[in-house]
Amino acid sequence: MDKVHCAPLLCVVVCIEMFLCASCVDEFGDSTAVYIVTLKEPPSSTNYYAQLRQNATSSRLATSGGLSIHKPRNISRKHGRYRSYIARVHDSLLKRVLKGEKYLKLYSYHFLINGFAVFVTEEQATKLSKRREVENVVMDFSVRTATTHTPQFLGLPQAAWSQDGGYESAGAGIVIGFVDTGIDPTHPSFADDLTDNPFPIPAHFSGICEVTPDFPSGSCNRKLVGARHFAASAITRGIFNASQDYASPFDVDGHGTHTASIAAGNHGIPVVVAGHHFGNASGMAPRSHIAVYKALYKSFGGFAADVVAAVDQAAEDGVDIISLSITPNRRPPGIATFFNPIDMALLSAVKAGIFVVQAAGNTGPAPKSMSSFSPWIFTVGAASHDRTYANSITLGNNVTIPGVGLAPGTYNGTKYKLIAAMHALKNGTHVSEDMYVSECQDSSNFDRDLIKGKLLICSYSIRFVLGLSTVKQASQTVKNLSAAGVIFYMDSFVLSFRLNPTPMRMPGIIISSPEDSKILLRYYNSSLEVNGLTKRISKFGAVGSISGGLKANYSSTAPQIMYYSARGPDPEDSSVDDSDIMKPNLVAPGNFIWAAWSSVATDSVEFLGENFAMMSGTSMAAPHIAGLASLIKQKYPTLSPSAIASALSTTASLYDKTGGPIMAQRAYANPEQNRSPATPFDMGSGFVNATAALDPGLIFDSSYDDYMSFLCGINGSFPVVFNYTAQNCGLYNSSINGADLNLPSVTIAKLNQSRVVQRTVTNIAGPEFYRVGWTAPYGISLKVSPTRFSIESGKKQELTIFFNATMNSSTASFGRIGLFGSAGHTINIPLSVIWKFSYYTTK
């Protein structure tokens, strides 16, 4: 095993164990695995809140007026002794149960859950599960990773930022924790000395910055306030490569740097890629602080044991928001998807007052492809925004072919001769010696005199998709040969592959469609003149000019739901039964997002060595919401996580820039031609409206006890709930299900004739009069009571919703309830009903 750098601030014992275990699988045997074990004794956060309630009671008795006590965000500062005690309890239990046997404890969890991760055999795991002190034993599982213009597209400079003093104060005092691939601390997006207005580290945050050779002292500052890494599960499995993955918070992948800067990167950072300037970048909350908890790695992804350790540490450190651009590699087994170690740790984080946002996953557009399940997690899908980059080539026959490529065009529209790589080989170079020579990866194969001043045509094969060939290397070949530029045609074997815009320093284009590529090649071949005697090409007659792809275009059809964004309905269990929870919660910009990039990142070889990269995915959408949640938290510091979720959801937009309905792409191939109006299972409540979310008017609030009642309402869940929480379902109202949670949406998986659902809204604005309107889902008779009401500031209003099925159907149908306030507030409540059973059947 390569050398592992142990951070001095980490537990020395763990580091020593990591060194000893070069490949624990070899040492312990093939039947071993990592298990996450939770104990019945409550975690330290539970003890803290018991003390908090006692203090609050004493404070109320000591004051003459009413005192509102809100849970502070920092809970960790004085619990070092308890942490040490918990770790000793875990060690003692393992020694007693596995007396004389080999095992390896990886983590002691003590804050959100009381438990540990341990590397043991299946038989040893069974022994642990039978102990009276043990609640639950779950096998570890793997997880995976799922801007310059989006602040303007979301209206931040003119509205949301201006409400609180502009970008220089947007998100100040809020700490966002990122569980991701780490961060490049040298990037200017994370500097703390770019303005004359320095900002202090929030007093409620107590995290630390690991110091390693890869992450030296001074890497953290008043912007990047904490950084740790978690890899014990991966190291134990023998798959951790320290030289490739870095045993430090440093990001060698690029993903974590990208997501952190989307949410909270500094304002006004120039985006220069391949020598071209693409504007200035800013995070959604440029004054928020960043804390990094690296638990994902380029070579293998990550594991739940490491993610849970990261979440537990983030909560103990006092973060306000946790952003996870990661999803599980498989749907969690068991009676419900909600019962898995990550989601249950996040439930404890929500209990501690932390807003949790997660990417929906990139497994769309199939129904039930959702990879984020639980109602206490805010799930974000990906949509386009209005900025696009287009490129094209105009041939000598006046045919224009579209393509991609962040590249300059040929000078002043000048047409240059075209030459195919296969027709420009040096004498003595044969395809049999290099069957991939047409990919232009080695300039030594080509005749420079023949290519000089022409546009070189190269093939884009499956090897580019696999990373075996690169546009960057082909561009270097073109430069070495003094060509005027490069044209890539798509190999016919590369089917339905979607290209991101790729940076090039010279005129260039990638024709992304095999059909369009055939048009280019037909024109090129028809323009060749061949000597009848020698059969050699005597004249290259094809010409063309490249328009270039550096200039942004702005589309009026944005936003639209991207084909890859995971879709609802939310699967309740591994049998893919539908739950009564709407997922995703909403959508945000996630396609073609410029953001910071690690200086050594290799996740996208085309951006290797660049400071910024353009990426797409729900991974990019989630941090947009984390940043916007920071703005809400700054304005309303006492709002609960569910209230923040409500503010984002009820104010979301249902329309694109033209005023028409938001469209959803329905196919991987030709997604622009396969679109239809988006439903709540595509976009949740809609597309995020940053300005309106800061003034929602009414909010829907749910508590930890509500979520516990929901979990207890799942058939057969009592022992599972007890295993994860050490709480008895007899203490909760276990008769409710997902539709009864006070969410800003209603989803009913199975409507048996009729159903009554209640919602309660709380007014966080001034006194206002509201009218209630609705559109019923097809096959449903709907009524809402009351139809109008007045509500004072701080007061609550109950709404009763009556659903009646008017037909039998298994096809999902959708509707909406709108609350329209006299002061301009509009509350949007999406409705979804899947199975409908009625006395009456339409024919």
CORCORQUI-V98992 format. One record per residue. SS is DSSP state (A for helix, B for strand, O for the rest). PHI is phi as a letter, one per 30 degrees, with the letter a starting at -180 (* if undefined). PSI is psi in whole degrees, 0 to 359 (* if undefined). Layout:
{{SS;PHI;PSI} {SS;PHI;PSI}}
//
This chain:
{{O;*;140} {O;d;159} {O;e;134} {O;c;126} {O;d;120} {O;c;124} {O;d;132} {O;e;332} {O;d;355} {O;d;165} {O;d;123} {A;d;322} {A;d;317} {A;d;316} {A;d;317} {A;d;317} {A;d;323} {A;d;320} {A;d;320} {A;d;332} {O;c;73} {O;d;321} {O;a;93} {A;d;336} {A;d;319} {A;d;321} {A;d;322} {A;c;338} {O;j;163} {O;d;341} {O;d;0} {B;d;155} {B;a;168} {B;d;131} {B;b;143} {B;c;118} {B;c;127} {B;c;145} {B;c;165} {O;d;332} {O;d;136} {O;d;156} {O;d;174} {A;d;331} {A;d;326} {A;d;315} {A;d;322} {A;d;314} {A;d;331} {A;d;317} {A;d;322} {A;d;316} {A;d;321} {A;d;317} {A;d;321} {A;d;320} {A;d;317} {A;d;322} {A;d;320} {A;d;322} {A;d;334} {A;d;356} {O;c;152} {O;d;328} {O;c;179} {O;d;142} {O;b;124} {O;c;115} {O;c;121} {O;c;145} {O;d;122} {O;d;156} {O;d;336} {O;c;125} {O;b;7} {O;c;344} {O;d;322} {O;c;27} {O;c;24} {A;d;320} {A;d;319} {A;d;323} {A;d;314} {A;d;321} {A;d;314} {A;d;316} {A;d;320} {A;d;323} {A;d;316} {A;d;315} {A;d;319} {A;d;317} {A;d;314} {A;d;320} {A;d;322} {A;d;317} {A;d;320} {O;c;44} {O;e;118} {O;i;357} {O;c;160} {O;d;136} {O;a;167} {B;b;112} {B;d;129} {B;c;314} {B;b;149} {B;c;117} {B;c;133} {O;b;345} {O;c;298} {O;d;323} {O;b;154} {O;c;105} {B;a;192} {B;a;159} {B;c;134} {B;b;144} {B;c;108} {B;b;172} {B;d;168} {A;d;322} {A;d;320} {A;d;322} {A;d;322} {A;d;319} {A;e;315} {A;d;320} {A;d;338} {O;d;354} {O;d;142} {O;d;336} {O;d;344} {B;c;132} {B;d;311} {B;a;145} {B;b;119} {B;b;135} {B;d;140} {O;d;154} {O;b;164} {B;c;157} {B;b;169} {B;b;164} {B;d;119} {O;d;*} {O;*;143} {O;c;337} {O;b;335} {A;d;329} {A;e;321} {A;d;318} {A;d;326} {O;d;359} {O;i;22} {A;d;313} {A;d;321} {A;d;338} {A;b;285} {A;d;313} {A;d;321} {A;d;340} {A;d;334} {A;b;36} {O;j;14} {O;i;185} {O;d;337} {O;d;348} {O;b;3} {O;d;109} {O;j;9} {O;e;138} {O;i;357} {O;c;136} {B;c;123} {B;c;125} {B;c;130} {B;c;119} {B;c;104} {B;a;211} {O;c;14} {O;j;202} {B;a;151} {O;c;105} {O;d;349} {O;d;353} {O;d;138} {A;d;342} {A;d;342} {A;c;15} {O;d;158} {O;c;13} {O;b;28} {O;c;348} {O;b;168} {O;d;4} {O;c;76} {O;d;153} {O;b;137} {O;d;158} {O;d;130} {O;e;137} {O;d;333} {O;d;354} {O;c;134} {O;b;22} {O;d;171} {O;b;170} {B;c;116} {O;d;147} {O;c;119} {B;b;170} {O;e;329} {O;d;341} {B;b;74} {O;d;168} {O;e;137} {O;j;357} {O;d;325} {O;d;161} {O;a;201} {O;d;349} {O;c;303} {B;c;96} {B;c;352} {B;a;147} {B;a;126} {B;b;167} {B;b;154} {O;b;116} {O;b;16} {A;d;320} {A;d;317} {A;d;319} {A;d;317} {A;d;326} {O;d;352} {O;i;19} {O;c;4} {O;d;126} {O;c;102} {A;d;326} {A;d;334} {A;c;322} {A;c;340} {O;i;114} {O;d;65} {O;a;173} {O;d;355} {B;d;141} {O;c;110} {O;c;3} {O;c;315} {O;j;333} {A;d;313} {A;d;320} {A;d;318} {A;d;309} {A;d;321} {A;d;321} {A;d;331} {A;d;316} {A;d;315} {A;b;21} {O;d;153} {O;e;157} {O;d;141} {O;i;28} {B;d;122} {B;d;133} {B;c;103} {B;c;118} {B;b;131} {O;h;33} {O;i;2} {B;c;142} {B;c;124} {B;c;18} {B;j;194} {B;c;140} {B;c;154} {O;a;144} {O;d;170} {O;d;324} {O;b;79} {O;d;346} {O;c;1} {O;d;158} {B;c;156} {B;b;132} {B;b;131} {B;c;134} {B;b;89} {B;d;119} {O;b;5} {B;b;149} {B;b;150} {O;d;317} {O;d;339} {O;b;357} {B;i;243} {B;a;179} {B;b;150} {A;e;322} {A;e;319} {A;d;322} {A;d;316} {A;d;319} {A;d;320} {A;d;315} {A;d;316} {A;e;318} {A;d;320} {A;d;316} {A;d;318} {A;d;324} {A;d;337} {O;j;28} {O;d;155} {O;c;331} {B;b;141} {B;c;128} {B;c;123} {B;b;108} {O;c;50} {B;b;155} {B;b;158} {B;d;152} {O;d;345} {O;b;160} {O;d;131} {O;e;136} {O;d;174} {O;j;191} {O;d;342} {O;a;145} {O;d;336} {O;d;336} {O;d;83} {O;b;156} {A;e;323} {A;d;310} {A;d;323} {A;d;327} {A;d;322} {A;d;330} {A;d;318} {A;d;326} {A;d;317} {A;d;320} {A;e;326} {O;d;4} {O;j;16} {O;c;129} {B;d;130} {B;c;125} {B;b;139} {B;b;145} {B;d;143} {O;d;333} {O;j;157} {O;c;40} {O;c;11} {O;d;176} {O;c;18} {O;d;144} {O;d;152} {O;i;30} {O;c;9} {O;d;138} {O;c;10} {O;b;122} {O;c;323} {O;d;148} {O;d;341} {O;d;354} {O;c;133} {B;d;111} {B;c;131} {B;b;126} {B;c;173} {B;c;136} {B;b;163} {O;d;162} {O;c;183} {O;d;353} {B;c;129} {B;b;161} {B;b;121} {O;b;149} {B;b;160} {B;a;162} {B;b;134} {B;c;123} {B;d;170} {O;d;341} {O;c;14} {O;i;17} {O;d;130} {B;c;129} {B;c;127} {B;d;158} {B;a;193} {B;b;164} {O;k;119} {B;d;75} {O;b;155} {O;d;162} {O;d;172} {O;d;151} {A;e;121} {A;h;31} {A;i;12} {O;d;136} {O;c;132} {B;c;155} {B;d;148} {B;c;143} {B;b;131} {B;d;144} {A;e;322} {A;d;340} {A;c;8} {O;b;26} {B;d;148} {O;d;152} {O;d;131} {O;j;349} {O;d;128} {O;b;145} {O;d;329} {O;d;335} {O;d;334} {O;b;93} {O;d;350} {O;c;20} {A;d;333} {A;d;350} {A;d;357} {O;i;43} {O;c;348} {O;b;110} {A;d;341} {A;d;346} {A;d;350} {B;c;157} {O;d;106} {A;d;319} {A;d;328} {A;d;327} {A;c;333} {O;e;126} {O;i;3} {O;c;167} {B;c;118} {B;d;129} {B;c;121} {B;b;156} {B;c;144} {B;c;101} {O;c;184} {A;d;340} {A;d;331} {A;d;321} {A;d;322} {O;d;354} {O;i;9} {O;d;332} {O;b;154} {O;b;151} {A;d;324} {A;d;318} {A;d;321} {A;d;322} {A;d;322} {A;d;321} {A;d;314} {A;d;319} {A;d;315} {A;d;331} {O;c;1} {O;i;33} {O;d;160} {O;d;341} {B;l;186} {B;b;143} {B;b;123} {B;c;129} {B;c;148} {B;d;125} {O;d;140} {O;d;344} {O;d;350} {O;c;96} {O;c;133} {O;h;33} {O;c;130} {O;c;124} {O;c;136} {O;d;150} {O;e;132} {O;c;131} {B;d;140} {O;b;142} {O;d;345} {O;c;167} {O;e;129} {B;a;163} {B;a;146} {B;c;118} {B;d;108} {O;d;351} {O;c;128} {A;e;326} {A;d;315} {A;d;327} {A;d;323} {A;d;325} {A;d;316} {A;e;311} {A;d;325} {A;d;315} {A;d;315} {A;d;311} {A;d;325} {A;d;343} {O;c;359} {B;d;143} {B;c;128} {B;c;133} {O;d;124} {O;d;333} {O;d;310} {O;d;344} {O;i;18} {O;c;152} {B;d;126} {B;c;341} {B;a;135} {B;c;105} {O;c;346} {O;d;139} {B;b;162} {B;a;160} {B;b;139} {B;c;130} {O;d;327} {O;j;151} {O;b;28} {O;d;336} {O;d;129} {B;d;144} {B;c;153} {B;b;122} {O;c;141} {O;d;353} {O;c;2} {O;d;152} {O;d;161} {B;b;151} {B;d;127} {O;d;148} {O;e;328} {O;d;346} {O;d;127} {O;d;147} {O;c;156} {O;d;185} {O;d;160} {O;d;119} {B;d;131} {O;d;329} {O;b;181} {O;d;345} {O;d;1} {O;i;33} {O;d;150} {B;d;141} {O;c;167} {O;c;37} {O;b;131} {O;d;126} {O;b;143} {O;d;171} {O;d;318} {B;a;183} {B;b;157} {B;b;168} {B;e;130} {O;b;359} {O;c;131} {O;h;62} {B;c;119} {B;d;132} {B;a;172} {B;e;154} {O;b;142} {O;d;142} {O;d;338} {O;c;14} {O;d;140} {O;b;9} {O;d;324} {O;b;107} {A;d;335} {A;d;338} {A;c;14} {O;d;128} {O;i;357} {O;c;158} {O;c;347} {B;b;155} {B;b;154} {B;c;117} {B;b;161} {O;b;148} {O;k;166} {A;d;341} {A;e;329} {A;d;333} {A;d;318} {A;e;314} {A;d;338} {A;e;316} {A;d;324} {A;e;318} {A;d;317} {A;d;324} {A;d;327} {A;d;320} {A;d;320} {A;d;316} {A;d;324} {A;d;318} {A;d;322} {O;b;78} {O;d;341} {O;c;2} {O;d;141} {O;d;164} {A;e;320} {A;d;329} {A;d;322} {A;d;317} {A;e;319} {A;d;316} {A;e;320} {A;d;321} {A;d;310} {A;d;342} {O;c;2} {O;d;152} {B;d;146} {O;c;1} {B;b;153} {O;d;188} {O;d;340} {O;d;351} {O;j;359} {O;d;171} {B;d;146} {O;d;133} {B;c;152} {B;c;131} {B;d;134} {O;c;359} {O;b;150} {O;d;317} {O;d;131} {O;h;56} {A;d;330} {A;d;333} {A;c;356} {O;b;77} {B;b;153} {B;a;165} {B;e;136} {O;d;146} {O;c;171} {A;e;336} {A;d;348} {A;c;318} {A;b;6} {O;i;231} {O;d;343} {O;k;201} {B;c;133} {O;e;137} {O;c;98} {A;d;319} {A;d;312} {A;d;328} {A;d;337} {O;d;354} {O;b;67} {O;d;341} {O;i;282} {B;c;147} {B;b;154} {B;c;127} {O;c;138} {O;b;145} {O;c;171} {A;e;319} {A;d;325} {A;d;315} {A;d;323} {A;d;319} {A;d;320} {A;d;313} {A;d;321} {A;d;340} {O;d;352} {O;d;131} {O;e;125} {O;i;15} {O;d;347} {A;e;308} {A;d;328} {A;d;317} {A;e;315} {A;d;320} {A;d;321} {A;d;329} {A;c;348} {O;i;24} {O;c;142} {O;d;130} {A;d;343} {A;d;343} {A;d;352} {O;b;160} {O;d;94} {O;d;14} {O;c;357} {O;c;159} {O;b;192} {A;e;323} {A;d;339} {A;d;347} {O;d;146} {O;d;64} {O;c;159} {O;d;36} {B;a;164} {B;b;123} {B;b;128} {B;b;112} {B;d;321} {B;b;112} {B;c;107} {B;c;92} {O;i;292} {B;b;162} {B;a;141} {B;c;127} {B;b;141} {B;c;145} {B;b;150} {B;b;127} {B;c;149} {B;b;134} {B;d;117} {O;c;12} {O;c;197} {O;d;175} {O;e;140} {B;a;151} {B;c;133} {B;b;139} {B;c;147} {B;c;127} {B;b;163} {B;a;158} {B;b;120} {O;d;144} {O;d;149} {O;e;134} {O;i;11} {B;b;136} {B;c;127} {B;b;142} {B;b;141} {B;b;136} {B;b;135} {O;d;167} {O;c;351} {B;a;150} {B;a;156} {B;c;145} {B;b;132} {O;d;163} {O;d;132} {O;i;356} {O;c;165} {B;c;154} {B;b;130} {B;c;138} {B;c;135} {B;c;127} {B;c;125} {B;c;121} {B;c;133} {B;b;124} {B;d;133} {O;c;4} {O;a;165} {O;c;126} {B;a;148} {O;c;9} {O;c;129} {O;d;141} {B;b;158} {B;b;149} {B;b;188} {B;a;151} {B;c;135} {B;b;133} {B;c;118} {B;c;111} {B;d;152} {O;d;341} {O;c;8} {O;j;356} {O;d;137} {B;b;124} {B;c;123} {B;c;122} {B;b;102} {B;d;146} {B;b;138} {B;b;128} {B;b;128} {B;c;276} {B;d;134} {B;b;129} {B;b;126} {O;b;162} {O;d;335} {O;c;138} {O;b;125} {O;d;146} {O;c;*}}
//
